[in-house]
């Protein structure tokens, strides 16, 4: 085998231009597939990251009516009780769930003021002490909301960075007073996300999708909720899954547990299944790119035919050499393996060059139009192995022809 490879490389490098042109179809096909697969994987990761966030694996479960989020401004829904501690314990015991917290939420439109400055949009959330940890938030300045704040019904509030900037314009808000529905609350701290995440924004639709929650947020003790809104208002739930793949399962189980206590058939708890949304968008992207892969595969077929053609020419050129080898005792198997090895080496070199070209092409695409790419090692290995398979398949006919040449006729060949 080693001798066959040496002879194959000698034959390839003795006809460099012919060998390169023969490999060109393989190089183009493999490079196209590698570039497309890298772009698909990079795009899928970006879609998943944009929809789900920077790896916090949060699942939000809220009330829905007729397929739409239920807004408490329309009044409290009948048959939906407050989530009890026992239910929260059930939620915490869900497989692959690493954290759970209940909260209340309303959208804020000019409801939060500091002096004459208002928060034009965003959310007001009533939270418990475990909310920040579960939601992937941390205190940047001051302190968080404690169990004691809830027990003592303290009129305190936390602000996220957007709200702090909007209301205080860069000043330290801790210790200052804001008004929510004309009721004073003392700011005790500011919060930020533990991991900074910036989605890839390319269109206005992307902007509205990813910035709909970025108007700001104010957090108050959940026990203070009746002071500004209503008693016994149903809560929402956030859960932290152990990894992205389990988000759908965690959300489904949480919805089932919460709906066991809901007697209103028109209103149900439902998880915001961002993982499923990501998969649907990814499938749409992949279906388009699968067509491109098939088109690239055609160039591999053309490349394989080119390899077969040039190997047939090589057999014709080396007919006397084959006759001489058979005359001194070379077996059919030996002759066949020599030419088959040459075909495989030729296509393998084309595969390796194709992978390298595909990686460079993927990087160039990323630099030119900002498309994210992710290098796929399995795809690269598979491409090289597939190019070897092409060499075997399209090298069989020339190798068989060489092995079955009549030695006497071969020696007479001019």
N, C-alpha and C positions, 0 to 999 in steps of 0.2 A: 504493500500500500504506500509506504514512504517513497519507494522508487517511482511509483505511478504519479504521485503528487509532484515529485521533482521534475519528471518529464513533462507533466502538464504545465507547470509554471514556466519551464523552458520554452515550450511551444507557444504559450500565451505572450511571453515577453519578446519572443523573436518576431512576432507580428503585432506590435503594440497598437497601431492605429486600427487594424481589423478587429482586434480583441476588444478595444474600447468601444467601437461602434456596435459590436455585437452585444456588449454589456449595457449599452445605452438604454435600451427598452426596459431592462431589469432595473437599472438605476432610477429611471423616471417613475416607473410603477411603484417601487418600494419607497422612494422619496415622497411621492404623493400620498401614499397610505400613511406613512409616519407623520407627515405634516398635518393631515386631516385628523388622525387619531389624537395627536397632541393638542390640536385646537379644540376638538370635541371634549376631551377630558378637562382642559383648562376652562372652557366655557361652562361645563357642568359644575365644576367647583365654584366658579364665580357666581352662578345662578344660586347654588345652594347657600353660599356665604351671604349673598345679597338678601335672600329671603329669610334665612334663619339667623344670620348674625355671625359674630366672630367666635363661634364655637361654644356659646353658653348653653346650648341645647334646651332652651326654655320652651315650655308648652303652656299656652294660655287657654283656659277653659272659661267660656262666658255663656250667658243666656242668649239664645237665638229664638226668633219667631218668624216662621215662614221663610227660613233661609237667610234672614238678616239679623244683625246684632240688635238685641233688645235695648232700647234706650229708656232709662229710668225717668227721664223727663216726661214720658208719656203716662207715668203713674206706675205704682208697684203692681207687678203681675200677681194674679191670684194663684194660690196653690204652690208657691215657691217659698219654702221656709228658709230661715237663716241657717248657714252651715255651722253645725255644732262641732265641738271638740272631738267627739267620737267619730264623726265623718272625716274630720281632718286626719285622725289616726289611721283610718282605713286608706285614705289617699296616700299617706306616708308609707304604707306597707306594700304599695304596688311594686311589682317587679321592675327593676331597672330605674326606679325613682330615687333620686338622691336628695331631694328637698321639695318642700311644699309650703305655700303660704297663701292665705286668703286675703282679699282686699276688696274695697269698693272704689268705684271710679265714675266720674262724670267729666264730660268735656267742658272746658272753661272758655267762655267768651266774655271778656271784660268783666269777670267776676272777682279777679284778684288785683288789688291795688297797693301801691306804696306811695303815699301822698297823692300827687296828681298823675302818677304813671301807672298804667294798667298792663297786665299780661294779656295780649290780644288773642291768644289761642293756646291750646294745650290741654292738660288734664289735671284734675284734682283727685288724689287717691288717698283713701283712708286705709292705713296699713298697721300691721302688727310688728313687733320687734324683729321677727325673723324675715321680714320681706326683703330687706336690702341684701342679705346674704344669698337668698334664693334667686333674686333677680339679677345677681351679678353686679351690684352697685357697692360702692364704698364711700365712706365719709371723707370728704376732702378737707373740710374745715368744720370746727364745732363738734357736735356729737349727733348720734342717730336717735331715733325714737325708741324708747324703752318700754318695758312692761309697766313700769311705774307711771310713765306718762299716760298710758291707757287707764290704769287703775285710778289715778288721781284726776282724770279728766282735764289734763293740762292743755291749754290753748297754745300749742307749740307747732312749728312747721319746719319742714326741710324743703330746700329748693335745689333743683338741678341747675347746671351751669347756664342753660339758656334762659331760665326764669331769673336767676340772679343777675345776669347781664341785662336783661330787659328792664327789670325793676330798679336796679341799683347802679347800672352803668359803670361796672368795674370796682365799685366800693365794696368793702366787706359787709355782707348783709347780717352776719351773726350778731344777735342782740337787738336788732332793729325790728320794727313792727310792720306787718302787712295786714291788709283787710281782705277777708274772704266773705263775700255776701254781706259786707259792712260789719263783720265781726272781727275783732282784732286777734291776731296770732303773732307770737314772738318767734322769730327765726332762730333756730338753735343749731343749724348746720347746713352745709351744702354737700351734694353727692355727685359722683361721677361714675361712669362705667369702669369696671376693673380692667377691661380690655377695650382699647380704642378700636373702632371699626368704621371704615369709610367705604361704602358700597361703590360699585362702578356705575357711574351715571353717564349715559350716552344720549338719552332722549328725554323729552318732557314727561312721558309716561313713567320712565324710571324715576324721575325726580318726585312725582306725586306719590308713586308707590313707596319709595324708601324714606320720604320725608314727612309722611302723614302724621307720624308720632313725634316730630321734632319741634313742635311748638313750645315745648317746655312742660314741666311737671312740678306740682306742689304736693308734698306728702304731709298728712296730718294723722294723729292717732285715730284709729278706726272707731274708738268709743266716742270721739267728738263728732262723728258724722251726723247724728240727729240734730246737732246744734245748727248746722247749715243746710241740711237736707231733710231726710225722713228717718223715722224709727224703723227698725227691722227691715232695712233695705237689703235684698239678696246680694251676696258677694260674688265675685269672680275668683278664680284660682290660677296661680302659676305653679308649675311643677318643673323641676330640673331633672332631665333624663341623664343617664350615665354616658350616653353617646348619641350622636345624631340619628343613627339607624333605628334607635328605639323610641324616638319621639312620637311617632304615630301610634305605637302600641300603648305608650304611657297615656297619651291623650284620650284614646278610646276607652281604656279602663277607667280613667278618672271621670269621663262623661257618664259611663254606665253607673258608677257608684253614686254620683250626684243626682242623676235622674231617678234613682230609686225612691227618693223622697219628694219628687215633683209630681203633683197630681193634675197639673194643667196640661192638657194634651197639645195645646198650641204653642207652648213655651218649653224649650228643652235646653239643657246644657250641651254645648258642643265645643270641641277643641278646634282652635285655629290650626288646621293641618297644613302648616307651611312646608313640611317635608313632602307631602303629597303634591302640593303645588309645584315644588321644585322638580319632582319627578316627571310631572306632566309636561313642563316646559322643556326639560331635558330630553324627553322622548320625542317631542316635536323637533328639537334641534338634531337629535340623532337620526331620525327618519330622513331628514334632508341630507345629512352627511353620509348616510349609508349609500345613497345613490352616487355620491361622489366617490366613495370607496370602490363601488362596482365599476365606475368609469376608469378609475386608476387600475383596477384589476385587469381591464382589457389591455392596457399597455404591458402588463406582465405577460399576458397571453401572446401578444405580438413579440415581446422580447424572447419568449420561449421558442416561438417559431423561428426567430432570427438565430437563436443558438442552434436549433436543429439544422437549419440551412447551412450555417458556417461549418458545423461538424461534418455534414455530408461532403462539403467542399474539401475539408481537411482529409477525410477518408480517401477521396479521389486523388488528392495530391500525394498522399503517403501510401498509395497502393503497392508500390515496389517494396517499401519498407515492411509492410504487413506481410507480403509474400515471402520476403527473406526470413522474417521471424518465424513464420509457419513452417518454412522449409527446414529450419534448424531445430524444430520441435516445439515451438510455442503452441499452447493449447488455445482452443476457441475462448475459453473462460478468461485466459490471461489477456488476450487481445481485446475482448469485450470490456473487461475491467479498466484497461488502460484508457480507452476512449470515453468510457462512462465517467471515469475519474476526472478527465480533462473537462468534460461538460459541467460536472458538479463544481469543480474549482472555479471555472469561468463564471458560473451563475452566483457562486458564493461570494466571489470578489465583487460582483455587481451588487449583491445584496448588502454587503458591508458598506460600499460606497453610497448605495441608496439610503441606508440608515443615516449615515453621516450627512448626506445632502439634505435629507428630510428634516433633521434636527436644526441644521442651519436655516433651512427654509421656514420652519416654524418660528424660530427666533426673529427672522426678518419680518414675517407677517405681524408678529407681536409688536415689534418696534414701529412698523409703518402705520398700523391702524389701531393699536392698543388692545387687540384681541388677546386675552390671556391664554397661555399655553401651559401644558403640564407634560413633561417627558414621561413616556410610558416604557419602562424597561421590558415588561413582558411582550409588548407589541414589537419592540426592537428585536428581541430574541426570536420571536415567532417569524418576523419578516426574513431574517437570515435563514432560518430553518426552511421556510417556504421557498426561498430562492434556491436552496439546495434541492428541494423536491422538484422544482421546475427543471433543474439540470438533469435529474434522474429520469423524469418523464420524457422530456424532449431529447435526451441523449440516448435513449434506448434504441431508436431506429438506426441512427448512424453507427452505434456500437455493434448492433446485431449485424448490420451490413458489413462492417469491418471484420467481424469474427467469422463470417461465412464466405469470405472471399476464397476462391480457388487459388492455392499457392502458385500453380503453374501459370494460370492466366495473369495473376498478379505480377509475377516476375517478368512476363512479356510486356507488361504495361509500360508505355513510354511517358 
